[in-house]
Amino acid sequence: MHTVDLLQEALRVAEEAGYKVRQEWLGGAPGGGCEIRGRKWLFLNLDLGPAEQLEEVLSTLKRDPLVPSVRMAEQLRGLLRVRKSA
C-alpha cells in the first residue's frame, strides 16, 4: 500500500474511532490529536507531505484505546502495532 493510500486508510480509521478530522494549512504549527469539550479532534497540517501527515495520524491513533476495535488494513494495523479485537 502506498503512503497516500495508508494516509487515507488511517484517516478513515480515525473517523471511525470518533475523531473529527480537520485538514488545514497550519502555518508551521504541528498537527495532531486532542480533545476539546469532550470531542476528539485530529488536525492535519497540509504544509506537510503525505509521509509526515501519516506519522501525525499514526501518533494520535497509537494513543487511542478504541483504535484496536476498528476494522483496518493489515499493513496499517502493523504500523500501529495493534492486535485485532475479539
C-alpha positions, 0 to 999 in steps of 0.5 A: 500500500502506498503512503497516500493510500495508508494516509487515507486508510488511517484517516478513515480509521480515525473517523471511525474511532470518533475523531473529527478530522480537520485538514488545514494549512497550519502555518508551521504549527504541528498537527495532531490529536486532542480533545476539546469539550469532550470531542476528539479532534485530529488536525492535519497540517497540509504544509506537510507531505503525505509521509509526515501527515501519516506519522501525525495520524499514526501518533494520535491513533497509537494513543487511542484505546478504541483504535484496536476495535476498528476494522483496518488494513493489515499493513496499517494495523502493523504500523500501529502495532495493534492486535485485532479485537475479539 
